[in-house]
Amino acid sequence: MANLTITQARPDELKTKPDGTALGFGKLFSDHMFTMRYTQGFGWHDLEITKYHDFALAPSAMCLHYGQAIFEGLKAYRGVDNQIFLFRPKDNLRRMNVSASRMCMAEFDVDQVLAAMKALILVDQEWVPRSPGATLYIRPFMIASEAALGVRPSKEYIFCIILSPVGAYYPEGFNPVKIYVSDTYVRAVRGGVGSVKTAGNYAASIKAAMEAQALGYTQVLWLDAIERRYIEEVGTMNIFFKINGKLITPPLAGTILPGITRDSVIQLAKDWGMELQERPITIDEVVEANESGALEEVFGTGTAAVISPVGSLYYKGHTITLNQGRTGALSQKMFDVLQGIQYGQRPDSHGWIEPLTV
Ligand code: PMP
């Protein structure tokens, strides 16, 4: 890429690579980062890969006051023949441009940023873990950096990509999660920003998550903000229900994130000839399906866990136990197939994976 400058850290500045078996999530960062800057009237400029470093931001930087901040999350996988693969990276960058547009932030050229992302991962390729299931988490984000007060779009932005090696999500195999259905808090409303990945959505979700965790639940399942009946999504995952052999997931109606794993699960279910419905589904329908024995499986989908089987749902004083708290066959198959594609071990008939080297 013509206008990308790469300044590598000196050998004595490189960090010690961690032991691949005890990585956890989001605690360690690689040696380098990508940044570019936007100035209104001039566009994106100063594309550079440098050593990982702190930002200098004015105390009046607009992101600190008015929340123009968006991000993405995807992974690099070290797969067959030691090759590094990305999974649907353009879909993440396209979704980020949708977030930018909704938040009145600067859009960018997807191909140019993908090329920069690949260049960054190549520079830090030794940070893509080798231990099974561990991956390199990629965090692109953008913040409003103009030094000014006043609620309006910033005229300056910083776009950045950082990399964090993360451990296997399921080191001891699948663990079905316990979910708390919130009837107190809501996440998003039509016309709001629930369908984009902006920082404030996550800030607003923390209180409900803390309260659920204090009661022993892993994640919160959100209901719609108006009738408090329709199921939306879970924490940082979309959700699927298998009822009477059919796979059902809430539609993309403006309040949930259009998950890339969600879209992949829909494609696979269709490939396998399953009946798939994207339609509103109420919590009462789920409770009734459970009582009649029609509810077979519930699972969440997202980049972090790929597939997260749900073992139980708590709603208004009642606990629904699913599949005796065990992982269902469809959840397991979806996980195995998606992970197989991500690591380059299974045929990629949809063109989802992008090898890093060309
Ligand atoms: N919903 C929310 C709110 C999320 O933050 C995420 C994670 N990006 C998802 C769903 C799942 O999206 P994806 O499959 O693209 O990771």
Boltz pocket constraint, residues with backbone or C-beta under 6 A from the ligand:
constraints:
  - pocket:
      binder: B
      contacts: [[A, 73], [A, 194], [A, 233], [A, 234], [A, 235], [A, 236], [A, 237], [A, 238], [A, 256], [A, 257], [A, 258], [A, 259], [A, 260], [A, 261], [A, 262], [A, 301], [A, 302], [A, 303], [A, 304]]
      max_distance: 6.0
